[in-house]
Amino acid sequence: MSRRRFLLLLIAALLVISGALYLTTQRNLSRDTQSVFLLPTLANELNTVTALSVRKGGAAPSVTLHKMSEQWTVSERGDYLADVAKLHKLLLALADAKIVEEKTSNPANFPVIGVEDPTRPGATGAEIAVVAKDGKHTVIVGKPVGEGNFARRSGENKSYIVEPAISLETEPRFWIDSRLIDVPVASIQSVEVKPATGAGYVIHRPKPGAGPKTSEVPKPGEPPKPGEPPKPGEDSFSLDGVPPGRKVVDSQALAPSATMLSGLAADDVAAATDIDFSKPTQAIITLSDGSVITVIGAPIADKHWIQVNASKDAALSAKTQGRAFEVPSYRYDAIFRPLERLLVPKESPVPGKTKTAVPGQTPAPGSKLAPGSKPAPGSKPALGSKPAPAPAS
């Protein structure tokens, strides 16, 4: 064998061995990344977390939650209280996320799976930064895939599929503590409504010992008529401020709606000075324990805003002071019901319908008798009318 042939064979063997070693190394690296936590040290630092921010489509964070005096608040909402349960859920998802599979390391492919630079306008992924005692943990959460997400640790080129899924909100309003008021109808003694325009009114329960007379209570099985006392056991409310000539709806319809203040939640929060309350509608709700909740409302464009003040609830007053809250339109309408909804609808006159003269009643000026009818005995002819011709002899 010539020296040259020997060298060629030796080089070929070295290439084969090197290739085998490379493949083995890659397989081992792939195995090493599987079932490894995406953020390995976060689980042990959850109790030391002091801030979390979300950034998407811009250099500045879109949401910033931070701990202030043992309370979590939303920076973009004037440090209003944050939804701690939602925050804990996200932190646990980040701490539990494990790498299932390694994906592309080519930055050109990052937008396809949503792990591109989150500061770029139109970025589909979001960067989550968690500040803990051991430092900052930052990850870009991309598009969902299977039972997880694509993800990439910030500052690295490797991307992964991680499970379980990591879900998050990128708008500040979804991070506020939305719980506002929870007062059942049974606790409401009276409601006084002062609208921005039009007549106001008061609905109230009867005072103790001022219940309806026995003769006024509807018989069993008989529905209450408009304006009549309710059946025993029903919520009994009366209306002050009934316009002349109008009737009140039955007491059951008069009572406050179950959606008035029970489990009332806010869709968003803002500084009260940022909302135009120059022409407000006011509802003063007195509870059975004597406490008073005052709600001021103002519809702005397609949103409905309220301010809340509680006379004897220090915690609620502290939470709502200087704030305005956006609430769903149907909850707003349940608080500020217009007077017309508490009255029996007016009867519309039937076109062409004439009235028959009543004995002893003088016809109204300009009114006509029904065809074939005669004036009642003793009645006077209407002003401007001609006397009836005398019968032929």
C-alpha positions, 0 to 999 in steps of 0.5 A: 500500500502506498503512503498516499493511499494510507493517508487518504484512508486515515483521513476518511476514518477520522472523518467518519469518527468525527461525524459519529461523535458529533451526532452522538453529542447532538443526541445527548444535548437534545436529551439534556434539554428535554424535561428541563425547566425553562426557568430552572431557578424561578420555582424556588424564588416565587416568594421573593418576586417583587415585580412582573412586566409584560412587553409586546409591540413596543419598547415600554412595558404594556403592563407592570405589576409591582408589590407596594406595602405588601399589596400588588398594584397595576402601574398603568392604572394609577397603582390600583389593586391588581388581581393577585389570583391571576398573577399567581397563576402566571407565575406558577405557569412560568415556574412549571414550564418544561422544555419538550422539544428544541426548535429553530435557532435561526432568527429569521424564523422567529416571527413564524412561531412568535418569539421574535423581538417583542419591541418590534411593532406587530410582534405576535409574542410577548416578553415576560420579565419577573424580578426576584431576589436572585435577579431577573427571569425573562422569557418570550412566550410565542404562539400556542402549539399542542398543549403548550407554547413556543418560547425563547429565553431572552438573549438566546437564539434557541427556541423551544416548545414548552408545556404546560401552556402559558397564558397571559394578558397584555392589557392593563385593564385585565390585570386589575382587581375587578371586584367592587361591590357585593350588596344583596337586594335583601339589604337595600332599604331605599334607593333615591335616584336623581337623574341628570335631566328629568324627574327623580324618585325614591323607592323604599321598603315600608317602615316597620309596623306600616304593612298593608291592611289585611283587606289590601293583601291579594288573595292566594293565587291572585296576581298583584295589580299595578299599584297594589300591595305585594303578596306576603313574602315578596320584596315590598317597595313603594314609589315616591314621586309618582306623576299625576295621573300615572300608576305604579308597576307592581311591587315585584317590578318596583324592587331593585334588580338582583344585578344592581349591586350584587357582585358588581365588578369593574371592567376598567378603572381610571382617575376620577378627574379623567372622566367628565362627571359634570352632568351626573346621575346620582343614586343614593342607596340606604342599607338596612344597617343604616349605611349609605352607598352613593353612586354617581354615573356618567355615560361617556361614548359607549362606556359607562362610568361610576364613582362610589362612596360608602359612608360606613365602609372604610375599606370600600371608600379607600379602594374607590377614593379618587377613582372612576370605574367602567361597568357593563351597560346592563349593570349601569342601567340596573343602578340608574333606572329611569322613572318611566320604567317604574310606571305603567305605560300610558294608554294610547288613544284608539284612532276614530274611537268616540265616547258615549255621553254620560247622563248629566255630563256636558260634552266637551267643546268640539266633541262629537256624539257617537252615530245614532246617540242622543245627548243625555237628558239634562245635558247642555249642548257643546259650545258652538253646536246647533240645537237638534231640529224639532220633530215633525208634527 
